[in-house]
């Protein structure tokens, strides 16, 4: 159980940490001013239990869900995880809750030091320690936005632990989550030229999120990075992208009345890929791959065409970094493409090397692992796509490619081009997901 405490302070730079449950009666107000003037640097004092206990039935209005609301109304987004401790700089006034019980007001300028402790979490704030299973931060201001570590978030911040890790999780309304993703995943463009593409992607983002929630993770639903969808909280919002979310509120993509499986990527390079070749075990009718127009719509992308050049030594180093080769000295003898998928993307690549003692090895790399192993020439990114040709030269290897991403589902730059051509979001979605239709996520 956590302790309910207060640190006495004045309004100078002492990082005041005060309980919000002192009454506002005038006599107590004047008494508190007198006491604070003498105790601005005094040790922490525990308030009497009568001043801090709250009936467990009392819940903040902003946390309540009506009986008619869907289970998909709130999304749990992991902001930080896999660390045993975390520090949160509070940059807007927030209430601290233990489970659903409001226990303190934390003012701007305080730091919360969070530690994993015996399957629970321990918080230290201005020398005061609070132990519990799960804590929440909610805004105490009128804007209902929490600012921590220089970033702004809607909803509430959950502090909990899992698998010897402190988890910082943003529990946020579904529509606010989509707003926090949309502008991070697609360029806004000028005026409203990309607006229909933004609406199409908003539906994809929401559909993807609902599917992840149905998967039933215990501690959170989605990562805030490219493992799922890039989420930037309230800082990522813009009036145009917010409008696209609002005009598609609660809409997801469906196929034969059931929720569709959604993938999207930057640039298909001319043809999207079958999900069966990348993500799904079985063929999915609306994810079988489509031609992106007789002249590819995504030609407007800066990654529609690309070239990467590698020394022979770099190729060897990449294989070693993935423990495919030992640290012995090897020479690259040959590299070639063995098979391709119908889209033209590389299915199998063969690399032949010779060791110092003359032993020759054949290494086969398949599908999307090619992107992770070979990477870009500078090593800063995974390879743009697997849609490429290669050329083995005397001193280097050249890849001549098209597209950016795995190639499955909606091509974002293709969607942008279609929006600029006047297509509506329903038509854009039906182009990349043939036979699908939109529906309400709560149905």
N, C-alpha and C positions, 0 to 999 in steps of 0.2 A: 504494500500500500504506500501511497505517496504522502508526504507531509504537506500541510498547507501553511505557508509561512509568508512573512513579509520582511523586506530589508528597509529600514528607515532611511530616509534621505531627504535632501532639499532639492531644489530645481537646478542646482549647479551641476557641473559635469561629473556626477558620481554614478551614472547609469542607474537611476532609480528603478526599483523593482517592488511594486506595491500590490497588495491585495485589493481587488475591486469591490469587496463586499462590506466595506465600512459604510454605515448609513450616512445619509446626506443631511441629517438634522443639524441645525445650526450650532447646537452646543457641542456636538462631537466635532464639527468642522473647526470651531475655534480652538478646542482642546488639541486637535491634531496639529494645528499650526504652531501652538506653543510647544508641544512635545517635539515636533520635527526641528524646531529651531535649536533645541538643546541636544538632539540625538542625531544630527546629520552625519556623524561619523561613528555612531555607536554600533555594537554588534547586532546581528539579526535577532529579532524578537518574534516569538510564536504568538499569533493571535489566539484568543480563547476559542474553544471549539464552537461555542454558540454563535460566533460571528462568521464562521467559515463553512459550516455544514449546510449542504443544499439537498433537498429532497431529490432522490434519484429520478422521480417522475418529471422533474423540471427540466425541460430541454429548450435549447435556444431555437427560436422560430426558424432561423435560416437552415437548421440541420434537419428539420422535420420533413418527412416524405408523406404525402397523402396516400391513402390506401389505393387510390386509383392509378398512381404513377408506376411506370415500368421499373423493373430491376435494372434497366440499362440507363437510368437517369444519371447515375454517378459513375465516373471512371476513376480507377486508382492507377496513377502514373508514377512509376518509380523514378525519382530525380537522382538519388544517390543510393548506392548499395555496395555490398561486398567490402565494406570497411568496418573496422571495429570501433571507430570513433569518428565523430563529425562535429564541426563547430558551425553554428548558425548565427550570423550577425543580424539582429533584428533591426529593420530600418523603417518599420511602421508599427504603431502600437497594436498589440495583439493580446487576446485572452489565451491563457494556457488551460487546457482541459485534460483531466485524467479520465480516460474513457469518455463519458458524456457529462462529467461533472466539472463545472467551471471552478478553477482553484486560484487563479491569479491573473493580474494584469501585468504584462511585460511591456515596458516603454521603449521607445526608440533609443538605440545606442547600446542596449544590452547584448551580450553574447550567451547563447545556450550551448554548452558543451555536452555532447551526447555520447554515451558509452554503452556498449553491449555488456549485459551483466546477467549471467545465469538465465538465459532465455528471455530475460526482460530487458528494459532499457533504463539507464540512469541519467538524469539530467542535472547538471550543476550550473546554477545561475547566481552570480554574485555571492558565491560561497554557500548557497543553499542547495541541498540535494533532494531530488525527487525521484523515487523509484516506482516503476509500474510496468504494466504489460504494454500499454499503448497510450500515447499522449497526442493531443491535437492542438494546433494553433489556428485561431480564427481571428479575423479582423475585428478590432474594437472601434474602428472608425466608420464613417458614413459611406466611404468609397467601396468597402467590402473587398479590398485587395490587400494581400499580404506581400510585403517586400522583405526578402531575406537574401543575404549574400549578393546584393546588387541586382536581383531579379524579382519581378512582380508576378504574383500568381493569384488567380481567382480561387474560390472554394476554400478548402482548408488544407493545412499541412499536417500529415500524420507522421509521428516519430515512433517507430517500433523496432523490433529486432526479429531476425530470422536467420537461421543457419550461421550463428556466430557473427552476425553482421548487423550494423545499424542501418535501418532503411528510412530514408526521407521520401515520403510519398505525397503527391498532390492529389487529394480527393476532390474531383471537380465535376461540375455538371457536363453532361455529354456535349451539349452545344458549345460550351466554353472551351472544352477540349478540342473540338474540331476547329474553332477559331484560332486556338494556339498552335495548330499544326498547319493549316492551309497555306498561309503566306510563307512558311518555312519550306514548304514542299513544292511551291509553284510561283514563278514570277508574276507580279501583279500586272505588268504591262502599262501602257499609257491609256488614260481615261478608262473606258470599259471594254477595250478590245479583247481582253482575255476573260471577260466576265463569265461567259457560258462555260469555258473550260474550268474556271474556278468552281462553278456550281457542280459540274460533273465530278471534279476531284473531291469536293466536300462530301458528296454522296459516297464516294469510294472510301474516304477516310473514316466516315461514320460506320460504313458497312464492315470495314476491317476491324474497327474497335469493338463492335458488337460481337463479331466472331471471336475475338480474343477474350472477351468477357464470358462467352459461352464455354470457352475452353476450361474455365474454372481454376485458374491459378489461386493458390491459397493466400498469398501475401499481397499481390498486386496484379493488375491486368496487363499493363503495357510498359515497355521501356520508353524513355524519352528521347531515344536516339535511333540510328538507322537499323538497329535490331528489330524495331517496329516502325514507328513513324516519328519524324523529328518534331519535338514539341518545345515551344518556346514560351509557354505561359502567356500572360497578358501582354508582355513586351512584344510578342510576335503579331499582335492583332493590327489590323488596319481597317478603315471604314469600308473599303471596297470588298475585302475578303470577308469581313463580318457580315456584310450585306448578302454575299453569296451563301453564307451559312444560314442566315435567317430565312432566305427565300427557299431553302431546301430543308427546313427544320424537320427533324425526325425521319427524313427519307433515307432509305437504304436500297441497294440493288437486290432484286429477287429473280429467281429462275424457277418456273413452274410452281410459283407460290411460296417457295422456300428461299431462305437467305442465300445469296450467291457468295462464292469464294472470290475475294478481291486481291489482285496484285496490281501494282503500277510501277513505272520506271521512267527515267528521263527521256530517252531517245531510242526508238526501236531500230533505226537504221534502214527501214524499208519494209520489214515484216516482223510481226510479233511472234513470240515463241510459244509452243505448246507447254502448258503447265506440267504435263507428264514428263517432260524432259528436264524439268528444273525442280519443281516443288511437290507435285502430287503423284501418288503411285498409279492412279488410274486416269484415263482420259476424261477431261471435263468438256462437254460440248461447247460451251461459250468461252473456253480458254484454249481452244485448239490452234490458235494463231491465225492472223489475218494479214492480208496485204495492206500496207499503209498508203493506199492510193497508187495509181499508175505512175505518177511521179510522187515519191514519198512526201507526205505532209510534213514530216519532221526534218526536212532538209533545212529548215530555218535554224535548227539547233547548231551550236558551235561544236558539238561532238558528233554531228552527223558523219563526218569523216575525220580520221585521225591516223597518225603514224607514230610508232615507237621504235627506237633503235637501241639494241643491246650489244655490248661486247660479249664475246664467248664466255669470259670469266664471270660476268654478271649472271648469266643463265646458270652456271655452276653454283654460284653463291646462293641463288634463290633456292635451288634444290637442297643445298646444305642447310639453309635456314629453316626448312620444313622437315629436316632429318630424313630426307629421302636419300641423300648421300652422306657418307661419313666424312670426317675431316681430312681424309687422304687427298692427295693431289689428283685431279681429274682434268681431262681435256674434252671439250665438246666436239664430237665428231659429226653429228647430224641432228637436225630437228625437222619434223615433218608433220603434216596433218593426215591422220589415218581415215577418219570418218567425219561426216557432217550430219546434222539434222536437216529436215526438209527446209527449214528457214535459211539454211546456209551457215548457221552457227556451228562452231567446232564441237564435235562430240568427243573425239579422241585425238590426242597429240602424242607423238612418240619422240623421245629425246634419247639419243645414243651417246654414251660417254665411254672414255677409256681411262683406266686407272694407271698409276705409275708403273705397276708391274705388268701392264699390257692387258689386263682383264677388261673385257668390253661388257657394258651393261645397257640394257634397253629399259627405259622408264616410260610408262604410259600414264598420262594425266588426262582425266576425263571431265567433261562438262564445266560446271561453274567453278570447280576447284582450280581450273587453269587461271582464272582471274586472281584468285588469292595467292597462288604460288608464283606465277610469272610477274604479276603486278606491272605498274608502269615503269619505264626505264629509270626514273629517279627514285623509285621505291616508295613514294609518298602515298600512292593510292593503289587500290586493286585495279587490275586491267579494266579498261573502259567497257569492253564487252567481249564476247567470244565470237563475234561476227567479223572475222578477219582472214586475210591471206598472209602468208609469210614467205620470206626470201632469205636463204642462207648465203651469206657472202663470205669472202676470205677472212675478214676480220670482225664481222658483226652479223647480227640477225635483225631483220626488219619485219615489223608487223604493220600491215596496211588494213585498217579497220573501219567499221561503221557502227555508230550507235553508242549508247551509254546506259549500262544497267543490264539486268537479267533478261529483259525483253518480254516478260509475261504480262498480259493484261493491258491496261491503258497506257499508251505512250503520251507522256505529258506534253512534249513539244508538238507532237501531232495534234493533240487536243487543242493546244494554243492556236495552231495554224487554222484548225477548223472553226474555232471561235472567231478568229479574225476574218474568216470567209463567210460568216453569218450563220453557221450551224447553231442549233439549240442544244442545250446540255443533254436532252433525251436522245437526240440523234448521235451525239458524240459517244455517249455510253453504249448505244446499240451498235455502233461501228466497231468498237473494241471488245464488246461483250455481246455478240449476236444472240438474239432470242431472249434477252433479259428485259426486265421492266422495273420501274421504281415502285416502292411500297413503303408503308409506315413501319418503323422498327418495332413498334409496340403491338402490331397485329400478329 
